[in-house]
Amino acid sequence: MSSLAPSFDKGGAGAPMVAGTSAISWPAVIAGAFVAAGVSLILLALGSGLGFASVSPWRGHGVSAGTFTVMTAIWLLIIQWVSAGMGGYVAGRLRSRWLGTHVHEVFFRDTAHGLVTWAVGSVLTVALLASSLSALAGEAAPAVKSRFNADYTVDRLLRPSADAVATGAAAGANPSAGVHDEAVRIVANAVMQGAVPDVDRSYLAFLVAEEAGVPPAEAQRRVDDFITAFNADEAQAKSAADAARKGAAEASLYLALSLLMGAFIASVAAALGGRERDAHG
């Protein structure tokens, strides 16, 4: 007998079903997913523009970081609410009509269509944004450098005193290449290790006194100023990294909440769309 012949459930009370026919309408799901992805991209672009416009580098202007985070969370919820709702409703209205199917089964299939539409739409949105985000990350990576330039820092350490420069006594008195390179390596090691060992600190002061022609006290002051600035830079970098970690954690929670909301809204919207589909034939 052909696989397309009608069959009945064993209880005898069910309506005839067609064997081998899928309960999901993929054309409707794909159409709804593209609608959800398109609406998400539009709202993301709009939100990015509004968000950047509300942030200012000047003190007292724009919104605070906390307000910006709350605005971002609210906007993510709005994006998921609108895009998932539209995508789910479109999938529900465009799906095939299931004749002779129990109303509870129809409701389940409609909500499943909405959930699958939301999932496919989310994947499409991520895929469309992945290349742009990768390009932005690639462009931003070279800009993330230490505030300390080793060559410039050493040049300042080995610079002759102000009096020598004023009297012209420092003319032609450049430090030897070997000493300069050694001092650069000491500074670079401090940047890499995140600290300046005492032995390097003392030796660097000795090099500064010898090459710059300044008293030991002045050489030690230069090295101390360098270490103070270095420690301040390290503290600021750690504070920025900790703030970025907290921001990323909060953003992940908000994103998970918005996605969960989107899945629910898409399921409900698909059920509504399916009911309208059956009501209007």
KOLFI-228790 format. One line per field, with one value per residue (C-alpha): x, y, z; residue number from 1; residue in one letter. Coordinates in nm, 4 decimals. Layout:
N
X: [X | ...] .
Y: [Y | ...] .
Z: [Z | ...] .
nr: [NUM | ...] .
rest: [A | ...] .
***
This chain:
281
X: [0.0000 | 0.1283 | 0.2851 | 0.0507 | -0.2606 | -0.4610 | -0.4121 | -0.5995 | -0.4870 | -0.5283 | -0.7855 | -1.0290 | -1.1333 | -0.8809 | -0.9229 | -0.7500 | -0.3849 | -0.1504 | 0.1535 | 0.4942 | 0.3729 | 0.5773 | 0.3912 | 0.6177 | 0.5795 | 0.9359 | 0.8474 | 0.6458 | 0.9254 | 1.1933 | 0.9772 | 0.9127 | 1.2805 | 1.3878 | 1.1278 | 1.2564 | 1.6205 | 1.5426 | 1.3521 | 1.6313 | 1.8930 | 1.6831 | 1.6289 | 1.9935 | 2.1052 | 1.8534 | 1.9555 | 2.3257 | 2.2642 | 2.0583 | 2.3064 | 2.6128 | 2.4255 | 2.3471 | 2.7097 | 2.9527 | 3.3222 | 3.2746 | 3.1943 | 2.8362 | 2.7160 | 2.5303 | 2.4207 | 2.6124 | 2.7518 | 2.4812 | 2.2056 | 2.3588 | 2.3607 | 1.9945 | 1.9066 | 2.0887 | 1.9022 | 1.5657 | 1.6491 | 1.7475 | 1.4101 | 1.2345 | 1.4287 | 1.3356 | 0.9751 | 0.9136 | 1.1228 | 1.0223 | 0.6583 | 0.6522 | 0.8449 | 0.6301 | 0.3055 | 0.4130 | 0.5065 | 0.1688 | -0.0279 | 0.1673 | 0.1752 | -0.0364 | -0.3793 | -0.4005 | -0.7362 | -0.8805 | -0.6243 | -0.7208 | -0.7222 | -0.4584 | -0.2282 | -0.2796 | -0.1871 | 0.1259 | 0.2348 | 0.1802 | 0.3873 | 0.6556 | 0.6573 | 0.7086 | 0.9932 | 1.1701 | 1.1187 | 1.2789 | 1.5747 | 1.6387 | 1.5993 | 1.8469 | 2.1039 | 2.0528 | 2.1026 | 2.4218 | 2.5541 | 2.4875 | 2.6533 | 2.9514 | 3.1551 | 3.0964 | 3.1899 | 3.5040 | 3.6106 | 3.5563 | 3.7519 | 4.0371 | 4.0552 | 4.0368 | 4.3027 | 4.6071 | 4.4856 | 4.4993 | 4.8537 | 5.0283 | 5.0402 | 5.4107 | 5.6369 | 5.9629 | 6.1873 | 6.0286 | 6.0340 | 6.4051 | 6.4760 | 6.3158 | 6.5084 | 6.8420 | 6.7707 | 7.0331 | 6.9380 | 6.7583 | 7.0652 | 7.2857 | 7.0375 | 7.0126 | 7.3910 | 7.4458 | 7.6626 | 7.4412 | 7.5131 | 7.6212 | 7.5967 | 7.3700 | 7.3653 | 7.5443 | 7.3312 | 7.4212 | 7.3122 | 6.9958 | 6.9019 | 6.9697 | 6.7492 | 6.4768 | 6.4883 | 6.4560 | 6.1526 | 5.9967 | 6.0441 | 5.8734 | 5.5776 | 5.5542 | 5.5928 | 5.3722 | 5.6347 | 5.9837 | 6.2229 | 6.4361 | 6.7589 | 6.6377 | 6.5238 | 6.8663 | 7.0534 | 6.8293 | 6.8983 | 7.2717 | 7.2428 | 7.0477 | 7.3059 | 7.5957 | 7.4489 | 7.2424 | 7.5123 | 7.2795 | 7.3359 | 7.2307 | 6.9432 | 6.8076 | 6.8499 | 6.6644 | 6.3846 | 6.3449 | 6.3245 | 6.0782 | 5.8594 | 5.8678 | 5.7692 | 5.4896 | 5.3489 | 5.3906 | 5.2027 | 4.9246 | 4.8958 | 4.8804 | 4.6088 | 4.4067 | 4.4428 | 4.3275 | 4.0337 | 3.9329 | 3.9640 | 3.7515 | 3.4881 | 3.4873 | 3.4467 | 3.1515 | 2.9977 | 3.0345 | 2.8738 | 2.5794 | 2.5427 | 2.5365 | 2.2594 | 2.0555 | 2.1080 | 1.9981 | 1.6885 | 1.5993 | 1.6446 | 1.4237 | 1.1620 | 1.1936 | 1.1370 | 0.8204 | 0.6871 | 0.7521 | 0.5631 | 0.2638 | 0.2626 | 0.2729 | -0.0231 | -0.2177 | -0.1202 | -0.2194 | -0.5572 | -0.6150 | -0.5076 | -0.7672 | -1.0363 | -1.0047 | -0.9534] .
Y: [0.0000 | 0.3479 | 0.5438 | 0.8319 | 0.6273 | 0.7631 | 0.5889 | 0.6058 | 0.6027 | 0.2675 | 0.4036 | 0.4535 | 0.7973 | 1.0035 | 1.1784 | 1.0425 | 1.1383 | 1.1254 | 0.9137 | 1.0631 | 1.4256 | 1.6678 | 1.8748 | 2.1746 | 2.4214 | 2.5202 | 2.7871 | 2.9690 | 2.9279 | 3.0583 | 3.3522 | 3.4437 | 3.4034 | 3.6452 | 3.8940 | 3.8642 | 3.8999 | 4.2022 | 4.3799 | 4.2991 | 4.4572 | 4.7699 | 4.8091 | 4.7342 | 5.0073 | 5.2498 | 5.1641 | 5.2021 | 5.5451 | 5.6573 | 5.5059 | 5.6717 | 6.0007 | 5.9857 | 5.9260 | 6.2146 | 6.2147 | 6.5466 | 6.5507 | 6.6486 | 6.5771 | 6.2734 | 5.9851 | 5.7990 | 5.4486 | 5.3028 | 5.4755 | 5.3621 | 4.9999 | 5.0212 | 5.1778 | 4.8966 | 4.6309 | 4.7935 | 4.8254 | 4.4589 | 4.3653 | 4.5925 | 4.4394 | 4.0864 | 4.1810 | 4.3468 | 4.1252 | 3.7937 | 3.9003 | 3.9955 | 3.6875 | 3.4502 | 3.6065 | 3.5861 | 3.2182 | 3.1467 | 3.3192 | 3.1572 | 2.7978 | 2.5278 | 2.4589 | 2.1328 | 1.9756 | 1.7254 | 1.8063 | 1.8517 | 2.2116 | 2.1391 | 1.9867 | 2.2896 | 2.5186 | 2.3163 | 2.3180 | 2.6921 | 2.7644 | 2.5268 | 2.7143 | 3.0380 | 2.8918 | 2.7507 | 3.0792 | 3.2683 | 3.0266 | 3.0450 | 3.4241 | 3.4581 | 3.2474 | 3.4559 | 3.7796 | 3.6539 | 3.5319 | 3.8683 | 4.0573 | 3.8226 | 3.9598 | 4.3206 | 4.2517 | 4.0647 | 4.3550 | 4.6041 | 4.3873 | 4.3548 | 4.7296 | 4.7969 | 4.5423 | 4.7384 | 5.0427 | 4.8575 | 4.9335 | 5.0286 | 5.3964 | 5.3518 | 5.3823 | 5.2229 | 5.4261 | 5.7561 | 5.6703 | 5.5896 | 5.9062 | 6.1071 | 5.9205 | 5.9759 | 6.3354 | 6.5866 | 6.8216 | 7.1473 | 7.3463 | 7.1556 | 7.2163 | 7.5880 | 7.6396 | 7.4293 | 7.1827 | 6.8959 | 6.9519 | 6.6255 | 6.4425 | 6.1629 | 5.8341 | 5.5414 | 5.3002 | 5.0096 | 5.1890 | 5.3155 | 4.9675 | 4.8183 | 5.0761 | 5.0078 | 4.6378 | 4.7156 | 4.9352 | 4.6838 | 4.4044 | 4.6160 | 4.6702 | 4.2982 | 4.1814 | 4.4512 | 4.5485 | 4.6968 | 4.4784 | 4.6634 | 4.5566 | 4.6986 | 5.0143 | 5.0753 | 4.9889 | 5.2109 | 5.5029 | 5.4334 | 5.4377 | 5.7624 | 5.9307 | 5.8163 | 5.8849 | 6.1975 | 6.3570 | 6.4333 | 6.3838 | 6.0463 | 6.2117 | 6.3578 | 6.0226 | 5.8458 | 6.1045 | 6.0414 | 5.6680 | 5.7143 | 5.9357 | 5.6715 | 5.3967 | 5.6115 | 5.6771 | 5.3100 | 5.1945 | 5.4447 | 5.3142 | 4.9564 | 5.0436 | 5.2235 | 4.9305 | 4.6841 | 4.9074 | 4.9318 | 4.5554 | 4.4932 | 4.7392 | 4.5697 | 4.2284 | 4.3496 | 4.5165 | 4.1991 | 3.9938 | 4.2322 | 4.2420 | 3.8608 | 3.8480 | 4.1106 | 3.9323 | 3.5986 | 3.7618 | 3.9325 | 3.6099 | 3.4208 | 3.6918 | 3.6700 | 3.2945 | 3.3376 | 3.6259 | 3.4398 | 3.1346 | 3.3404 | 3.5475 | 3.2332 | 3.0890 | 3.4103 | 3.4131 | 3.0493 | 3.1118 | 3.4027 | 3.1753 | 2.9125 | 3.1689 | 3.3232 | 2.9980] .
Z: [0.0000 | -0.0765 | 0.2067 | 0.1279 | 0.2055 | 0.5026 | 0.8358 | 1.1658 | 1.5251 | 1.7031 | 1.9436 | 1.6607 | 1.7883 | 1.5965 | 1.2646 | 0.9555 | 0.9198 | 0.6234 | 0.6980 | 0.6276 | 0.6238 | 0.8351 | 1.0900 | 1.0296 | 0.7460 | 0.6595 | 0.4029 | 0.6696 | 0.9256 | 0.6877 | 0.5823 | 0.9451 | 1.0311 | 0.7573 | 0.8760 | 1.2340 | 1.1217 | 0.9052 | 1.1808 | 1.4278 | 1.2007 | 1.1549 | 1.5282 | 1.6048 | 1.3647 | 1.5128 | 1.8671 | 1.7872 | 1.6430 | 1.9404 | 2.1850 | 2.0347 | 2.0161 | 2.3885 | 2.4974 | 2.5271 | 2.6308 | 2.8124 | 3.1823 | 3.2555 | 2.9033 | 2.7722 | 2.9902 | 3.2599 | 3.2135 | 3.4385 | 3.2451 | 2.9182 | 3.0405 | 3.1406 | 2.8052 | 2.6261 | 2.8249 | 2.7520 | 2.3833 | 2.3603 | 2.5057 | 2.2576 | 1.9673 | 2.0671 | 2.1440 | 1.8064 | 1.5780 | 1.7370 | 1.7482 | 1.3808 | 1.2700 | 1.4732 | 1.3552 | 0.9897 | 1.0343 | 1.1930 | 0.9200 | 0.6352 | 0.7591 | 0.5985 | 0.7385 | 0.9343 | 0.8577 | 1.1016 | 1.3724 | 1.7372 | 1.8580 | 2.1247 | 1.8635 | 1.6396 | 1.9281 | 2.0014 | 1.6366 | 1.6095 | 1.9195 | 1.7912 | 1.4602 | 1.6489 | 1.8543 | 1.5477 | 1.3628 | 1.6515 | 1.6594 | 1.2844 | 1.2878 | 1.5749 | 1.3887 | 1.0751 | 1.2693 | 1.4324 | 1.0980 | 0.9349 | 1.2194 | 1.2628 | 0.9723 | 1.0762 | 1.4381 | 1.3309 | 1.1105 | 1.3910 | 1.6344 | 1.3847 | 1.3398 | 1.7117 | 1.8117 | 1.6842 | 1.8772 | 2.2094 | 2.3178 | 2.6356 | 2.7171 | 2.7724 | 2.4704 | 2.5795 | 2.3467 | 2.4435 | 2.8136 | 2.7991 | 2.6013 | 2.8801 | 3.1478 | 2.9735 | 2.8740 | 2.9972 | 3.2761 | 3.2054 | 3.3076 | 3.0641 | 2.7866 | 2.8726 | 2.8717 | 2.5618 | 2.7510 | 2.6384 | 2.2690 | 2.1123 | 2.4430 | 2.3267 | 2.5213 | 2.3627 | 2.1624 | 2.3913 | 2.7068 | 2.5409 | 2.4202 | 2.7626 | 2.9299 | 2.6708 | 2.7556 | 3.1277 | 3.0676 | 2.8268 | 3.0797 | 3.3455 | 3.1148 | 3.0356 | 3.3957 | 3.5446 | 3.8026 | 3.8316 | 4.0337 | 4.2899 | 4.1201 | 3.7879 | 3.9631 | 4.1150 | 3.7968 | 3.5876 | 3.8211 | 3.7814 | 3.4008 | 3.4086 | 3.6339 | 3.4147 | 3.0719 | 3.1425 | 3.3540 | 3.6425 | 4.0150 | 4.1624 | 4.3472 | 4.0226 | 3.8470 | 4.1268 | 4.1082 | 3.7349 | 3.7899 | 4.0767 | 3.8569 | 3.5859 | 3.8300 | 3.9767 | 3.6301 | 3.5420 | 3.8540 | 3.7860 | 3.4302 | 3.5555 | 3.8082 | 3.5421 | 3.3015 | 3.5689 | 3.6585 | 3.2923 | 3.2503 | 3.5596 | 3.4381 | 3.0981 | 3.2652 | 3.4719 | 3.1683 | 2.9626 | 3.2402 | 3.2651 | 2.8872 | 2.8754 | 3.1359 | 2.9527 | 2.6224 | 2.7690 | 2.9198 | 2.5916 | 2.3951 | 2.6395 | 2.6027 | 2.2233 | 2.2245 | 2.4321 | 2.2224 | 1.8956 | 2.0211 | 2.1350 | 1.8143 | 1.5993 | 1.7903 | 1.7307 | 1.3650 | 1.3245 | 1.4830 | 1.2437 | 0.9562 | 1.0453 | 1.1153 | 0.7713 | 0.5826] .
nr: [1 | 2 | 3 | 4 | 5 | 6 | 7 | 8 | 9 | 10 | 11 | 12 | 13 | 14 | 15 | 16 | 17 | 18 | 19 | 20 | 21 | 22 | 23 | 24 | 25 | 26 | 27 | 28 | 29 | 30 | 31 | 32 | 33 | 34 | 35 | 36 | 37 | 38 | 39 | 40 | 41 | 42 | 43 | 44 | 45 | 46 | 47 | 48 | 49 | 50 | 51 | 52 | 53 | 54 | 55 | 56 | 57 | 58 | 59 | 60 | 61 | 62 | 63 | 64 | 65 | 66 | 67 | 68 | 69 | 70 | 71 | 72 | 73 | 74 | 75 | 76 | 77 | 78 | 79 | 80 | 81 | 82 | 83 | 84 | 85 | 86 | 87 | 88 | 89 | 90 | 91 | 92 | 93 | 94 | 95 | 96 | 97 | 98 | 99 | 100 | 101 | 102 | 103 | 104 | 105 | 106 | 107 | 108 | 109 | 110 | 111 | 112 | 113 | 114 | 115 | 116 | 117 | 118 | 119 | 120 | 121 | 122 | 123 | 124 | 125 | 126 | 127 | 128 | 129 | 130 | 131 | 132 | 133 | 134 | 135 | 136 | 137 | 138 | 139 | 140 | 141 | 142 | 143 | 144 | 145 | 146 | 147 | 148 | 149 | 150 | 151 | 152 | 153 | 154 | 155 | 156 | 157 | 158 | 159 | 160 | 161 | 162 | 163 | 164 | 165 | 166 | 167 | 168 | 169 | 170 | 171 | 172 | 173 | 174 | 175 | 176 | 177 | 178 | 179 | 180 | 181 | 182 | 183 | 184 | 185 | 186 | 187 | 188 | 189 | 190 | 191 | 192 | 193 | 194 | 195 | 196 | 197 | 198 | 199 | 200 | 201 | 202 | 203 | 204 | 205 | 206 | 207 | 208 | 209 | 210 | 211 | 212 | 213 | 214 | 215 | 216 | 217 | 218 | 219 | 220 | 221 | 222 | 223 | 224 | 225 | 226 | 227 | 228 | 229 | 230 | 231 | 232 | 233 | 234 | 235 | 236 | 237 | 238 | 239 | 240 | 241 | 242 | 243 | 244 | 245 | 246 | 247 | 248 | 249 | 250 | 251 | 252 | 253 | 254 | 255 | 256 | 257 | 258 | 259 | 260 | 261 | 262 | 263 | 264 | 265 | 266 | 267 | 268 | 269 | 270 | 271 | 272 | 273 | 274 | 275 | 276 | 277 | 278 | 279 | 280 | 281] .
rest: [M | S | S | L | A | P | S | F | D | K | G | G | A | G | A | P | M | V | A | G | T | S | A | I | S | W | P | A | V | I | A | G | A | F | V | A | A | G | V | S | L | I | L | L | A | L | G | S | G | L | G | F | A | S | V | S | P | W | R | G | H | G | V | S | A | G | T | F | T | V | M | T | A | I | W | L | L | I | I | Q | W | V | S | A | G | M | G | G | Y | V | A | G | R | L | R | S | R | W | L | G | T | H | V | H | E | V | F | F | R | D | T | A | H | G | L | V | T | W | A | V | G | S | V | L | T | V | A | L | L | A | S | S | L | S | A | L | A | G | E | A | A | P | A | V | K | S | R | F | N | A | D | Y | T | V | D | R | L | L | R | P | S | A | D | A | V | A | T | G | A | A | A | G | A | N | P | S | A | G | V | H | D | E | A | V | R | I | V | A | N | A | V | M | Q | G | A | V | P | D | V | D | R | S | Y | L | A | F | L | V | A | E | E | A | G | V | P | P | A | E | A | Q | R | R | V | D | D | F | I | T | A | F | N | A | D | E | A | Q | A | K | S | A | A | D | A | A | R | K | G | A | A | E | A | S | L | Y | L | A | L | S | L | L | M | G | A | F | I | A | S | V | A | A | A | L | G | G | R | E | R | D | A | H | G] .
***
